Amino acid sequence: MNISNGNMNSTFSFDAWEKSALSELDTLQTLVSKALMKYQSNTDKTALGESANRYMGELRTAVTRILKATPAIQQKVDDIADMLLLMAHFSGITFDE
């Protein structure tokens, strides 16, 4: 990806930022995935709902720091949101919009 100001440092900086953003989202996705796997072995709906709310808050915070929704970042956010909606469904909660 190239930032249109012609400065190679800007391109590098954005690439580094994108990698950092994806890494943060990967970490969050791993936490969400572990919460879902834990629910499979212990069907505590209250704990699952609490985790879903906590991780939705973290996702919302992460999204506010996103400079540009690249396809890779958008896909990662969508994947996490889908998992969180599944958690919400299993636990019987809804997210405030």
C-alpha positions in Angstrom: 0.0 0.0 0.0 1.3 3.4 -0.8 0.4 6.7 0.9 0.0 9.3 -1.8 2.4 11.9 -0.4 5.3 10.1 -2.1 7.3 9.6 1.1 8.6 6.1 1.5 8.8 6.5 5.2 5.0 7.1 5.3 4.5 3.9 3.3 6.7 2.0 5.8 5.0 3.6 8.7 1.5 2.7 7.5 2.7 -0.9 6.8 4.1 -1.1 10.3 1.0 0.4 11.8 -1.2 -2.1 9.8 0.9 -5.1 11.1 0.6 -3.7 14.6 -3.2 -3.3 14.3 -3.5 -6.8 12.9 -1.4 -8.2 15.7 -3.6 -6.5 18.3 -6.7 -7.9 16.6 -5.1 -11.4 16.4 -4.5 -11.3 20.2 -8.2 -10.3 20.8 -9.4 -13.0 18.4 -7.3 -15.6 20.3 -8.9 -14.5 23.6 -12.4 -14.7 22.1 -11.7 -18.1 20.7 -10.4 -19.4 24.0 -13.5 -18.1 25.8 -15.6 -20.0 23.2 -13.6 -23.2 23.7 -13.9 -22.8 27.5 -17.7 -22.6 27.1 -17.7 -25.9 25.3 -16.3 -27.7 28.3 -18.1 -25.6 30.9 -21.4 -24.2 29.8 -21.5 -21.3 32.2 -23.7 -18.8 30.3 -23.1 -16.0 32.8 -19.3 -16.3 32.4 -19.6 -16.4 28.7 -21.9 -13.4 28.6 -19.4 -11.5 30.8 -16.5 -12.4 28.5 -18.6 -11.4 25.4 -19.3 -8.0 26.9 -15.7 -7.5 27.9 -14.3 -8.5 24.5 -16.9 -6.5 22.6 -15.7 -3.4 24.6 -12.1 -4.3 23.7 -13.1 -4.6 20.0 -14.9 -1.3 20.0 -11.8 0.3 21.6 -9.5 -1.3 19.1 -11.7 -0.1 16.2 -11.4 3.5 17.4 -7.6 3.3 16.9 -7.9 2.0 13.3 -6.6 4.6 10.9 -7.8 2.9 7.7 -10.0 -0.2 7.3 -7.8 -2.2 5.0 -9.3 -5.5 3.6 -7.2 -7.5 6.1 -8.2 -5.4 9.1 -11.9 -5.4 8.0 -11.9 -9.1 7.7 -10.3 -9.6 11.1 -12.8 -7.2 12.7 -15.7 -9.0 11.0 -14.4 -12.4 12.2 -14.1 -11.3 15.8 -17.6 -9.6 15.7 -19.1 -12.9 14.3 -17.5 -14.8 17.2 -18.7 -12.3 19.7 -22.3 -12.5 18.3 -22.1 -16.3 18.6 -21.0 -15.9 22.3 -23.9 -13.5 22.8 -26.4 -15.9 21.3 -25.1 -18.8 23.4 -25.2 -16.8 26.6 -28.6 -15.1 25.9 -27.3 -11.5 26.0 -27.5 -8.7 23.5 -25.0 -5.9 22.8 -26.0 -2.3 23.2 -25.6 -0.5 19.9 
